[in-house]
Amino acid sequence: MPKNARYTLAWSPLHQAYKLHESQGSKVLDIVPESPAWFAWVSQVSSFAFHGRNGSYTACKECKQRGEGYWYAYARVGGKMTKRYLGRSIGLTLPRLEQVAQELRLDTPDTPLQKEGTALSRSSDPLVLLSNDTAVPPAFVQRSHHPARPAFADLPADLLLATKLRVPRPRPHLVHRPRLIQRLEQGMERALTLISAPVGFGKSTLLSDWLASCAIPVAWLSLEPQDNEPARFLSYLLAALQTYDPHLGTIRQTLHHQPPSMETILTVLINDLLTRKATAQEHFVFVLDNYQVITNECIHQALSFLLEHLPPHMHLVLATREDPPLQLAQLRGRDNLLELRAIDLRFTQEEAAMFLREVMGLPLSTEESALLQARTEGWITGLQLAAFSLQGRDDPEAFITAFSGSHHYVVDYLLEEVLNRQSEDIQNFLLQTCILDRLSAPLCDAVREQDGSQAMLDFLERANLFLVALDEQGQWYRYHRLFAEALRQWLQQTAPALVPALHLRASRWYEQHGLIARAVSHTLAAPVPQPGPLVEPLTGREREVLQLLLDGASNREIARHLVLSMNTVKKHVLNICGKLNVRRRAQVIAKAQTLPLL
């Protein structure tokens, strides 16, 4: 580890932001943490000092013989140099950096192991018994050059939260979904079921309803951001599996020798599962809910190892808001993966009508329910928010017709659950492109006046950020309508001066690509004040050309229709632009639609 890091990333209370600067000077680098420039920078440097809200340490990258290397945090704790795993470069986010700073601050000097053959300290007891008689495994540690320490130094005691290990109770009034439950049943023949969709599509509700309606044994684990610590994750994983089989526990024997690696723990666990259920032939389901909170590469690798060597009677289910970095393509190729996505989870018209009538108690007609389902595109939380607003209204049809993403219930929900959870770069991209009805990478580049939109769109698609693909090639997309409307509402509130500029950039791009109707639409959405309607009147021929422009004709079609040369048509178009005091064809059409010129 270097004695002095060349760079420092520090929290500035004055600016309420993190600043990256050279340690030996005051030069601040123009690099925003969690931006593409940040991840490019950390892939090139080997160390930096971190001074965050929760503590300080030096981050160092240790390169192996192959691969890009891993980052570790070094700090003195109780007079002893302590090392903690940070992750790969792509995982160096501000929450992760602060998490490790807090862990180091709360750390205590390691308790040395007693001599071989004697009992371990209390923190290393083989099992801890909870009040519900659930046997909970101890806190395991990941591969390290340092002695073992309790994995739950940040918890008040060596206990695991029992409610994380219980299947959520099905709601007393819900819409049963036999079409999806049947698919989940069929998925039992495969290794993995992936339920990946944005927030509010009923992933956990569907799973709890399925598990309550069938007799399949289940182990459940609801994940939280704190579970990104590998030792903590494995402890909860083992505790969850012990709710299925309390006698799973031969792994405790490995603790009497040396701290086991994650792969060692999983190997013993898999062997234990195979041994104990070799004759029972009993299938069971293991659910990891909210897997999107897991960002630690070591945990992803551990889960990949488990999937690769999954016991034949065990079926894994992941419920997540974004696709995990697992071997999904390989599983698809082997027909070993069932996927349920937003297009599968959204309410059909029949399900929406049942939800509104029986769950929310709204006496809506079939037509009104169908209209609200179409307005929300079957997004369950969107339907619920609309239903809350409909309570006690005498004019449901008028409300449903006007219901949009600008409704304050929808805006508040999406801001809190989606937008505010994204990095600054993603937030800026969403707000700058929300004025578009259709998105492509070149169009987004033009509207944002910067490159990199394809990578942004790829990320949004993987992260299930209400992005809908319009083709199989991944070239054109659109946002979920309520999401786009909520973003536009927020953009109008926070940066109203930017809206006309964004529309004009979109209009210019569409016009350059011959899509005049869409260009005109954006021009009309961003009217530019003009000094007067006409500099001088149009001639008869110019009015003929203008009428054909309004009809969507190209210059070549105008020349053929009026029997003119192309140069003459271009001259007429230029004259019209000058007399209307505009520059482009789309602006000509937009202004002509607002003035009595023909």
DRENFIBA-961545 format. One line per 2 residues: number of its first residue (from 0); their letters; for each residue x negated, y negated, z of C-alpha. Coordinates in nm, 2 decimals. Layout:
<nodes>
NUM) a) X/Y/Z ~ ... .
</nodes>
This chain:
<nodes>
0) mp) 0.00/0.00/0.00 ~ -0.15/-0.35/-0.09 .
2) kn) -0.22/-0.58/0.20 ~ -0.07/-0.88/0.03 .
4) ar) 0.21/-0.86/-0.23 ~ 0.17/-1.10/-0.52 .
6) yt) 0.55/-1.18/-0.53 ~ 0.81/-1.25/-0.27 .
8) la) 1.19/-1.21/-0.28 ~ 1.34/-1.41/0.00 .
10) ws) 1.68/-1.52/0.12 ~ 1.72/-1.90/0.12 .
12) pl) 1.97/-2.02/0.39 ~ 1.95/-2.36/0.24 .
14) hq) 2.05/-2.25/-0.11 ~ 2.25/-1.95/0.01 .
16) ay) 2.08/-1.74/-0.26 ~ 1.78/-1.51/-0.31 .
18) kl) 1.47/-1.67/-0.46 ~ 1.18/-1.49/-0.63 .
20) he) 0.85/-1.67/-0.62 ~ 0.48/-1.61/-0.62 .
22) sq) 0.35/-1.54/-0.27 ~ 0.04/-1.76/-0.30 .
24) gs) 0.22/-2.06/-0.44 ~ 0.56/-2.23/-0.45 .
26) kv) 0.64/-2.14/-0.81 ~ 0.99/-2.00/-0.83 .
28) ld) 1.04/-1.74/-1.11 ~ 1.35/-1.78/-1.32 .
30) iv) 1.47/-1.43/-1.25 ~ 1.81/-1.36/-1.09 .
32) pe) 1.82/-1.04/-0.88 ~ 2.04/-0.76/-1.04 .
34) sp) 2.02/-0.93/-1.38 ~ 1.87/-0.75/-1.69 .
36) aw) 1.56/-0.97/-1.64 ~ 1.53/-0.85/-1.28 .
38) fa) 1.54/-0.48/-1.37 ~ 1.29/-0.54/-1.65 .
40) wv) 1.06/-0.72/-1.40 ~ 1.07/-0.45/-1.13 .
42) sq) 0.99/-0.19/-1.39 ~ 0.66/-0.38/-1.47 .
44) vs) 0.53/-0.48/-1.12 ~ 0.41/-0.24/-0.85 .
46) sf) 0.49/-0.43/-0.53 ~ 0.67/-0.73/-0.38 .
48) af) 0.75/-0.86/-0.03 ~ 1.11/-0.87/0.07 .
50) hg) 1.25/-1.12/0.34 ~ 1.62/-1.06/0.35 .
52) rn) 1.91/-1.14/0.59 ~ 1.85/-0.81/0.78 .
54) gs) 1.47/-0.80/0.80 ~ 1.15/-0.79/0.61 .
56) yt) 0.92/-0.53/0.45 ~ 0.68/-0.47/0.15 .
58) ac) 0.83/-0.28/-0.14 ~ 0.58/-0.06/-0.33 .
60) ke) 0.62/0.16/-0.63 ~ 0.45/0.50/-0.62 .
62) ck) 0.41/0.65/-0.97 ~ 0.40/1.03/-1.01 .
64) qr) 0.23/1.22/-1.29 ~ 0.55/1.19/-1.49 .
66) ge) 0.83/0.94/-1.49 ~ 0.86/0.58/-1.40 .
68) gy) 0.79/0.62/-1.02 ~ 0.98/0.55/-0.71 .
70) wy) 1.00/0.25/-0.47 ~ 0.93/0.27/-0.10 .
72) ay) 0.96/0.02/0.18 ~ 0.68/-0.03/0.43 .
74) ar) 0.71/-0.21/0.76 ~ 0.57/-0.18/1.11 .
76) vg) 0.81/-0.04/1.37 ~ 0.70/-0.03/1.73 .
78) gk) 0.34/-0.08/1.62 ~ 0.36/0.21/1.37 .
80) mt) 0.37/0.19/0.99 ~ 0.71/0.32/0.88 .
82) kr) 0.80/0.43/0.52 ~ 1.15/0.44/0.38 .
84) yl) 1.27/0.54/0.04 ~ 1.42/0.27/-0.18 .
86) gr) 1.49/0.44/-0.51 ~ 1.40/0.39/-0.88 .
88) si) 1.37/0.05/-1.04 ~ 1.73/0.06/-1.17 .
90) gl) 1.85/0.11/-0.81 ~ 1.68/-0.20/-0.66 .
92) tl) 2.00/-0.40/-0.60 ~ 2.04/-0.66/-0.33 .
94) pr) 2.27/-0.43/-0.12 ~ 2.01/-0.15/-0.13 .
96) le) 1.73/-0.38/-0.04 ~ 1.93/-0.52/0.25 .
98) qv) 2.04/-0.18/0.36 ~ 1.69/-0.05/0.40 .
100) aq) 1.59/-0.37/0.58 ~ 1.86/-0.31/0.83 .
102) el) 1.76/0.05/0.87 ~ 1.40/-0.05/0.94 .
104) rl) 1.52/-0.31/1.19 ~ 1.73/-0.06/1.38 .
106) dt) 1.47/0.21/1.36 ~ 1.30/0.34/1.67 .
108) pd) 0.97/0.52/1.70 ~ 1.00/0.88/1.60 .
110) tp) 1.04/1.15/1.87 ~ 0.77/1.40/1.82 .
112) lq) 0.87/1.77/1.78 ~ 0.80/1.99/2.07 .
114) ke) 0.57/2.28/2.04 ~ 0.68/2.57/1.82 .
116) gt) 0.92/2.80/2.00 ~ 1.07/2.54/2.22 .
118) al) 1.39/2.36/2.18 ~ 1.42/2.04/1.98 .
120) sr) 1.52/1.70/2.12 ~ 1.90/1.62/2.15 .
122) ss) 1.91/1.44/1.82 ~ 1.80/1.77/1.65 .
124) dp) 2.05/2.00/1.81 ~ 2.17/2.26/1.56 .
126) lv) 2.53/2.16/1.57 ~ 2.75/1.89/1.74 .
128) ll) 3.10/1.98/1.83 ~ 3.37/1.72/1.76 .
130) sn) 3.69/1.68/1.96 ~ 3.88/1.87/1.69 .
132) dt) 3.65/2.17/1.74 ~ 3.49/2.10/1.40 .
134) av) 3.13/2.21/1.40 ~ 2.92/1.93/1.26 .
136) pp) 2.57/1.99/1.13 ~ 2.28/1.77/1.25 .
138) af) 2.13/1.47/1.06 ~ 1.89/1.60/0.80 .
140) vq) 1.60/1.41/0.66 ~ 1.48/1.38/0.31 .
142) rs) 1.13/1.48/0.19 ~ 0.88/1.25/0.37 .
144) hh) 0.52/1.24/0.49 ~ 0.64/1.13/0.83 .
146) pa) 0.79/1.33/1.12 ~ 1.16/1.38/1.13 .
148) rp) 1.38/1.11/1.29 ~ 1.76/1.11/1.36 .
150) af) 1.94/1.02/1.04 ~ 2.20/0.84/1.24 .
152) ad) 1.99/0.58/1.42 ~ 2.24/0.32/1.32 .
154) lp) 2.54/0.52/1.47 ~ 2.62/0.50/1.85 .
156) ad) 2.59/0.88/1.88 ~ 2.51/1.19/1.68 .
158) ll) 2.87/1.22/1.57 ~ 3.03/1.21/1.22 .
160) la) 3.35/1.03/1.16 ~ 3.61/1.31/1.14 .
162) tk) 3.87/1.11/0.94 ~ 3.62/1.11/0.64 .
164) lr) 3.65/1.49/0.63 ~ 4.03/1.51/0.61 .
166) vp) 4.25/1.51/0.30 ~ 4.47/1.20/0.30 .
168) rp) 4.82/1.27/0.40 ~ 5.06/1.24/0.10 .
170) rp) 5.29/0.95/0.12 ~ 5.65/1.03/0.22 .
172) hl) 5.78/0.88/-0.10 ~ 5.57/0.92/-0.41 .
174) vh) 5.61/1.02/-0.78 ~ 5.52/1.38/-0.82 .
176) rp) 5.34/1.43/-1.15 ~ 5.37/1.80/-1.26 .
178) rl) 5.19/1.73/-1.59 ~ 4.87/1.62/-1.42 .
180) iq) 4.89/1.88/-1.14 ~ 4.91/2.15/-1.41 .
182) rl) 4.59/2.01/-1.56 ~ 4.42/2.01/-1.23 .
184) eq) 4.52/2.37/-1.18 ~ 4.38/2.46/-1.52 .
186) gm) 4.06/2.27/-1.43 ~ 3.99/2.53/-1.15 .
188) er) 3.85/2.75/-1.42 ~ 3.57/2.50/-1.48 .
190) al) 3.28/2.38/-1.25 ~ 3.37/2.01/-1.23 .
192) tl) 3.69/1.80/-1.25 ~ 3.61/1.43/-1.30 .
194) is) 3.89/1.18/-1.23 ~ 3.74/0.85/-1.35 .
196) ap) 3.96/0.54/-1.38 ~ 3.97/0.18/-1.26 .
198) vg) 4.10/0.08/-0.92 ~ 4.48/0.13/-0.87 .
200) fg) 4.54/0.43/-1.10 ~ 4.64/0.67/-0.82 .
202) ks) 4.33/0.90/-0.82 ~ 4.33/0.98/-0.44 .
204) tl) 4.71/1.00/-0.43 ~ 4.72/1.25/-0.71 .
206) ls) 4.46/1.47/-0.54 ~ 4.63/1.47/-0.20 .
208) dw) 4.97/1.55/-0.37 ~ 4.81/1.84/-0.56 .
210) la) 4.63/1.99/-0.26 ~ 4.94/1.96/-0.05 .
212) sc) 5.15/2.15/-0.31 ~ 4.91/2.44/-0.36 .
214) ai) 4.76/2.70/-0.13 ~ 4.40/2.65/-0.24 .
216) pv) 4.15/2.60/0.05 ~ 3.98/2.26/0.03 .
218) aw) 3.69/2.07/0.18 ~ 3.72/1.69/0.15 .
220) ls) 3.47/1.40/0.19 ~ 3.57/1.03/0.16 .
222) le) 3.25/0.84/0.07 ~ 3.15/0.49/0.19 .
224) pq) 2.85/0.27/0.08 ~ 2.67/0.37/0.40 .
226) dn) 2.65/0.72/0.27 ~ 2.38/0.62/0.02 .
228) ep) 2.12/0.74/0.27 ~ 2.04/1.10/0.15 .
230) ar) 2.01/1.24/0.50 ~ 2.35/1.09/0.60 .
232) fl) 2.51/1.21/0.27 ~ 2.39/1.57/0.32 .
234) sy) 2.50/1.57/0.69 ~ 2.85/1.47/0.58 .
236) ll) 2.85/1.71/0.29 ~ 2.76/2.00/0.52 .
238) aa) 3.02/1.89/0.78 ~ 3.29/1.87/0.51 .
240) lq) 3.21/2.22/0.39 ~ 3.22/2.35/0.75 .
242) ty) 3.59/2.24/0.76 ~ 3.63/2.51/0.49 .
244) dp) 3.41/2.77/0.67 ~ 3.30/2.67/1.02 .
246) hl) 3.05/2.95/1.02 ~ 2.84/2.80/0.75 .
248) gt) 2.52/2.71/0.94 ~ 2.22/2.92/0.86 .
250) ir) 2.06/2.60/0.74 ~ 2.00/2.51/1.11 .
252) qt) 1.73/2.77/1.12 ~ 1.51/2.57/0.88 .
254) lh) 1.51/2.28/1.13 ~ 1.29/2.48/1.37 .
256) hq) 1.00/2.47/1.13 ~ 0.98/2.14/0.94 .
258) pp) 1.21/1.88/0.80 ~ 1.37/2.04/0.49 .
260) sm) 1.39/1.87/0.15 ~ 1.73/1.81/-0.01 .
262) et) 1.68/2.09/-0.25 ~ 1.59/2.33/0.03 .
264) il) 1.90/2.24/0.22 ~ 2.12/2.29/-0.08 .
266) tv) 1.95/2.62/-0.17 ~ 2.02/2.76/0.17 .
268) li) 2.37/2.63/0.16 ~ 2.45/2.78/-0.18 .
270) nd) 2.30/3.12/-0.07 ~ 2.51/3.10/0.25 .
272) ll) 2.83/3.03/0.05 ~ 2.75/3.32/-0.18 .
274) tr) 2.68/3.56/0.11 ~ 2.98/3.47/0.33 .
276) ka) 3.23/3.49/0.04 ~ 3.08/3.77/-0.16 .
278) ta) 3.37/4.00/-0.08 ~ 3.66/3.76/-0.02 .
280) qe) 3.68/3.64/-0.38 ~ 3.85/3.32/-0.25 .
282) hf) 3.82/3.01/-0.46 ~ 3.81/2.67/-0.29 .
284) vf) 3.79/2.30/-0.39 ~ 3.53/2.05/-0.27 .
286) vl) 3.64/1.69/-0.33 ~ 3.41/1.39/-0.32 .
288) dn) 3.63/1.08/-0.32 ~ 3.51/0.73/-0.40 .
290) yq) 3.19/0.86/-0.56 ~ 3.13/0.52/-0.73 .
292) vi) 2.98/0.39/-0.40 ~ 2.69/0.63/-0.44 .
294) tn) 2.39/0.46/-0.62 ~ 2.10/0.66/-0.48 .
296) ec) 1.92/0.85/-0.75 ~ 1.82/1.12/-0.50 .
298) ih) 2.18/1.20/-0.42 ~ 2.27/1.21/-0.79 .
300) qa) 1.99/1.46/-0.84 ~ 2.10/1.67/-0.54 .
302) ls) 2.46/1.68/-0.68 ~ 2.32/1.78/-1.02 .
304) fl) 2.13/2.06/-0.86 ~ 2.45/2.17/-0.68 .
306) le) 2.64/2.17/-1.01 ~ 2.37/2.36/-1.19 .
308) hl) 2.38/2.64/-0.93 ~ 2.75/2.61/-0.82 .
310) pp) 2.88/2.93/-0.66 ~ 3.15/3.09/-0.89 .
312) hm) 3.42/3.06/-0.63 ~ 3.35/2.69/-0.56 .
314) hl) 3.51/2.40/-0.77 ~ 3.38/2.05/-0.74 .
316) vl) 3.61/1.74/-0.79 ~ 3.48/1.39/-0.82 .
318) at) 3.72/1.09/-0.79 ~ 3.54/0.77/-0.90 .
320) re) 3.60/0.42/-1.05 ~ 3.30/0.47/-1.28 .
322) dp) 3.13/0.76/-1.45 ~ 2.85/0.91/-1.24 .
324) pl) 2.50/0.97/-1.39 ~ 2.54/1.34/-1.40 .
326) ql) 2.50/1.60/-1.68 ~ 2.85/1.53/-1.81 .
328) aq) 2.76/1.58/-2.18 ~ 2.61/1.92/-2.10 .
330) lr) 2.91/2.03/-1.90 ~ 3.14/1.92/-2.19 .
332) gr) 2.93/2.12/-2.43 ~ 2.98/2.43/-2.21 .
334) dn) 3.35/2.36/-2.17 ~ 3.28/2.34/-1.80 .
336) ll) 3.44/2.00/-1.73 ~ 3.79/1.87/-1.69 .
338) el) 3.83/1.49/-1.73 ~ 4.13/1.28/-1.63 .
340) ra) 4.09/0.91/-1.72 ~ 4.31/0.60/-1.71 .
342) id) 4.49/0.70/-2.03 ~ 4.60/1.02/-1.85 .
344) lr) 4.67/0.86/-1.51 ~ 4.88/0.57/-1.62 .
346) ft) 5.26/0.60/-1.55 ~ 5.48/0.71/-1.84 .
348) qe) 5.81/0.53/-1.89 ~ 5.98/0.81/-1.70 .
350) ea) 5.74/0.80/-1.41 ~ 5.75/0.42/-1.40 .
352) am) 6.13/0.43/-1.39 ~ 6.12/0.68/-1.11 .
354) fl) 5.86/0.48/-0.91 ~ 6.06/0.16/-0.94 .
356) re) 6.39/0.31/-0.86 ~ 6.31/0.57/-0.59 .
358) vm) 5.99/0.45/-0.43 ~ 6.03/0.07/-0.46 .
360) gl) 6.42/0.08/-0.43 ~ 6.48/-0.15/-0.74 .
362) pl) 6.81/-0.10/-0.93 ~ 6.65/-0.17/-1.27 .
364) st) 6.80/-0.05/-1.60 ~ 6.61/0.19/-1.82 .
366) ee) 6.53/-0.10/-2.06 ~ 6.39/-0.32/-1.77 .
368) sa) 6.18/-0.04/-1.64 ~ 6.04/0.04/-1.99 .
370) ll) 5.96/-0.33/-2.04 ~ 5.77/-0.35/-1.71 .
372) qa) 5.58/-0.03/-1.79 ~ 5.48/-0.18/-2.12 .
374) rt) 5.38/-0.51/-1.95 ~ 5.15/-0.33/-1.70 .
376) eg) 5.04/-0.06/-1.95 ~ 5.13/0.20/-1.68 .
378) wi) 4.88/0.06/-1.43 ~ 5.03/0.18/-1.10 .
380) tg) 4.91/-0.10/-0.88 ~ 5.03/-0.35/-1.14 .
382) lq) 5.37/-0.20/-1.13 ~ 5.37/-0.21/-0.75 .
384) la) 5.26/-0.58/-0.74 ~ 5.54/-0.66/-0.98 .
386) af) 5.79/-0.46/-0.78 ~ 5.70/-0.66/-0.46 .
388) sl) 5.78/-0.98/-0.65 ~ 6.10/-0.84/-0.78 .
390) qg) 6.24/-0.77/-0.43 ~ 6.56/-0.98/-0.38 .
392) rd) 6.56/-1.14/-0.73 ~ 6.89/-1.19/-0.91 .
394) dp) 6.72/-1.22/-1.26 ~ 6.48/-0.92/-1.29 .
396) ea) 6.48/-0.93/-1.67 ~ 6.36/-1.29/-1.68 .
398) fi) 6.09/-1.22/-1.43 ~ 5.97/-0.90/-1.61 .
400) ta) 5.96/-1.09/-1.94 ~ 5.74/-1.36/-1.79 .
402) fs) 5.53/-1.13/-1.57 ~ 5.16/-1.15/-1.66 .
404) gs) 4.81/-1.12/-1.51 ~ 4.83/-1.49/-1.41 .
406) hh) 5.08/-1.39/-1.13 ~ 4.91/-1.48/-0.80 .
408) yv) 4.95/-1.12/-0.66 ~ 4.77/-0.98/-0.97 .
410) vd) 4.50/-1.25/-0.97 ~ 4.42/-1.21/-0.60 .
412) yl) 4.41/-0.83/-0.63 ~ 4.18/-0.82/-0.93 .
414) le) 3.95/-1.09/-0.80 ~ 3.91/-0.91/-0.47 .
416) ev) 3.89/-0.55/-0.59 ~ 3.72/-0.59/-0.93 .
418) ln) 3.56/-0.93/-1.03 ~ 3.40/-1.02/-0.69 .
420) rq) 3.23/-0.68/-0.67 ~ 3.04/-0.73/-1.00 .
422) se) 2.70/-0.89/-1.05 ~ 2.68/-1.25/-1.16 .
424) di) 2.58/-1.14/-1.52 ~ 2.89/-0.91/-1.54 .
426) qn) 3.12/-1.18/-1.40 ~ 2.99/-1.43/-1.65 .
428) fl) 3.04/-1.19/-1.94 ~ 3.39/-1.11/-1.84 .
430) lq) 3.49/-1.47/-1.80 ~ 3.33/-1.58/-2.13 .
432) tc) 3.49/-1.30/-2.34 ~ 3.83/-1.29/-2.18 .
434) il) 3.96/-1.54/-2.44 ~ 3.92/-1.27/-2.70 .
436) dr) 4.21/-1.03/-2.80 ~ 3.95/-0.79/-2.95 .
438) ls) 3.59/-0.75/-2.86 ~ 3.28/-0.64/-3.06 .
440) ap) 2.92/-0.69/-2.97 ~ 2.85/-0.94/-3.25 .
442) lc) 3.16/-1.14/-3.17 ~ 3.07/-1.15/-2.80 .
444) da) 2.71/-1.25/-2.88 ~ 2.85/-1.54/-3.08 .
446) vr) 3.10/-1.65/-2.81 ~ 2.84/-1.63/-2.54 .
448) eq) 2.56/-1.77/-2.76 ~ 2.32/-1.50/-2.64 .
450) dg) 2.23/-1.14/-2.73 ~ 2.28/-0.83/-2.52 .
452) sq) 2.66/-0.79/-2.55 ~ 2.64/-0.42/-2.67 .
454) am) 2.47/-0.32/-2.35 ~ 2.73/-0.52/-2.15 .
456) ld) 3.02/-0.34/-2.33 ~ 2.85/0.00/-2.27 .
458) fl) 2.83/-0.08/-1.90 ~ 3.19/-0.20/-1.88 .
460) er) 3.30/0.12/-2.05 ~ 3.10/0.35/-1.82 .
462) an) 3.22/0.15/-1.51 ~ 3.59/0.17/-1.61 .
464) lf) 3.63/-0.21/-1.59 ~ 3.97/-0.22/-1.76 .
466) lv) 3.81/-0.19/-2.11 ~ 4.01/-0.01/-2.37 .
468) al) 3.83/0.14/-2.68 ~ 4.01/0.06/-3.01 .
470) de) 3.81/0.31/-3.22 ~ 3.60/0.63/-3.19 .
472) qg) 3.28/0.46/-3.29 ~ 3.27/0.22/-2.99 .
474) qw) 3.26/-0.09/-3.20 ~ 3.59/-0.26/-3.10 .
476) yr) 3.75/-0.29/-2.76 ~ 4.01/-0.49/-2.57 .
478) yh) 4.07/-0.57/-2.21 ~ 4.37/-0.43/-2.02 .
480) rl) 4.63/-0.71/-2.08 ~ 4.69/-0.79/-1.71 .
482) fa) 4.31/-0.79/-1.65 ~ 4.25/-1.03/-1.94 .
484) ea) 4.53/-1.26/-1.83 ~ 4.40/-1.27/-1.48 .
486) lr) 4.05/-1.35/-1.60 ~ 4.18/-1.63/-1.82 .
488) qw) 4.37/-1.78/-1.53 ~ 4.05/-1.77/-1.32 .
490) lq) 3.85/-1.92/-1.60 ~ 4.10/-2.20/-1.64 .
492) qt) 4.08/-2.28/-1.27 ~ 3.70/-2.26/-1.24 .
494) ap) 3.56/-2.38/-1.57 ~ 3.84/-2.55/-1.78 .
496) al) 3.59/-2.75/-1.99 ~ 3.43/-2.42/-2.12 .
498) vp) 3.76/-2.29/-2.26 ~ 3.77/-2.50/-2.58 .
500) al) 3.40/-2.43/-2.66 ~ 3.46/-2.05/-2.63 .
502) hl) 3.76/-2.06/-2.86 ~ 3.57/-2.27/-3.12 .
504) ra) 3.28/-2.03/-3.12 ~ 3.52/-1.74/-3.17 .
506) sr) 3.70/-1.93/-3.45 ~ 3.37/-2.00/-3.63 .
508) wy) 3.26/-1.63/-3.61 ~ 3.60/-1.51/-3.75 .
510) eq) 3.59/-1.77/-4.03 ~ 3.23/-1.66/-4.12 .
512) hg) 3.35/-1.30/-4.15 ~ 3.66/-1.39/-4.36 .
514) li) 3.92/-1.33/-4.09 ~ 4.10/-1.66/-4.14 .
516) ar) 4.42/-1.58/-3.95 ~ 4.22/-1.50/-3.63 .
518) av) 4.00/-1.80/-3.68 ~ 4.31/-2.03/-3.70 .
520) sh) 4.45/-1.87/-3.38 ~ 4.14/-1.96/-3.18 .
522) tl) 4.13/-2.31/-3.34 ~ 4.48/-2.37/-3.23 .
524) aa) 4.39/-2.25/-2.88 ~ 4.12/-2.52/-2.86 .
526) pv) 4.25/-2.83/-3.04 ~ 3.99/-3.10/-3.09 .
528) pq) 4.13/-3.46/-3.06 ~ 4.13/-3.63/-3.40 .
530) pg) 4.12/-4.01/-3.47 ~ 4.41/-3.99/-3.71 .
532) pl) 4.62/-3.75/-3.92 ~ 4.48/-3.85/-4.26 .
534) ve) 4.20/-4.06/-4.38 ~ 4.39/-4.09/-4.72 .
536) pl) 4.68/-3.91/-4.87 ~ 4.64/-3.57/-5.04 .
538) tg) 4.68/-3.55/-5.42 ~ 4.93/-3.31/-5.58 .
540) re) 4.67/-3.06/-5.67 ~ 4.52/-3.07/-5.31 .
542) re) 4.87/-3.00/-5.17 ~ 4.89/-2.70/-5.39 .
544) vl) 4.55/-2.58/-5.27 ~ 4.65/-2.64/-4.91 .
546) ql) 4.97/-2.44/-4.95 ~ 4.77/-2.14/-5.08 .
548) ll) 4.52/-2.18/-4.79 ~ 4.82/-2.17/-4.55 .
550) dg) 4.93/-1.85/-4.72 ~ 4.59/-1.69/-4.65 .
552) as) 4.45/-1.70/-5.00 ~ 4.07/-1.69/-5.06 .
554) nr) 3.89/-1.94/-5.29 ~ 3.89/-1.67/-5.56 .
556) ei) 4.26/-1.61/-5.53 ~ 4.33/-1.98/-5.54 .
558) ar) 4.12/-2.02/-5.86 ~ 4.30/-1.73/-6.03 .
560) hl) 4.65/-1.86/-5.92 ~ 4.59/-2.22/-6.03 .
562) vl) 4.37/-2.13/-6.32 ~ 4.07/-2.33/-6.19 .
564) sm) 3.70/-2.27/-6.16 ~ 3.55/-2.17/-5.83 .
566) nt) 3.36/-2.49/-5.81 ~ 3.67/-2.70/-5.86 .
568) vk) 3.85/-2.51/-5.58 ~ 3.55/-2.56/-5.35 .
570) kh) 3.56/-2.93/-5.43 ~ 3.94/-2.95/-5.35 .
572) vl) 3.88/-2.77/-5.02 ~ 3.60/-3.01/-4.93 .
574) ni) 3.82/-3.31/-5.01 ~ 4.10/-3.17/-4.80 .
576) cg) 3.86/-3.12/-4.51 ~ 3.74/-3.48/-4.54 .
578) kl) 4.09/-3.63/-4.55 ~ 4.20/-3.43/-4.25 .
580) nv) 3.88/-3.52/-4.07 ~ 3.78/-3.16/-4.00 .
582) rr) 3.49/-2.94/-4.10 ~ 3.61/-2.58/-4.15 .
584) ra) 3.89/-2.40/-4.33 ~ 4.03/-2.27/-4.01 .
586) qv) 4.06/-2.62/-3.87 ~ 4.23/-2.73/-4.20 .
588) ia) 4.50/-2.46/-4.15 ~ 4.54/-2.54/-3.78 .
590) ka) 4.58/-2.91/-3.84 ~ 4.81/-2.86/-4.14 .
592) qt) 5.04/-2.66/-3.92 ~ 5.08/-2.95/-3.68 .
594) lp) 5.14/-3.22/-3.94 ~ 5.41/-3.28/-4.20 .
596) ll) 5.17/-3.26/-4.50 ~ 5.37/-3.04/-4.74 .
</nodes>
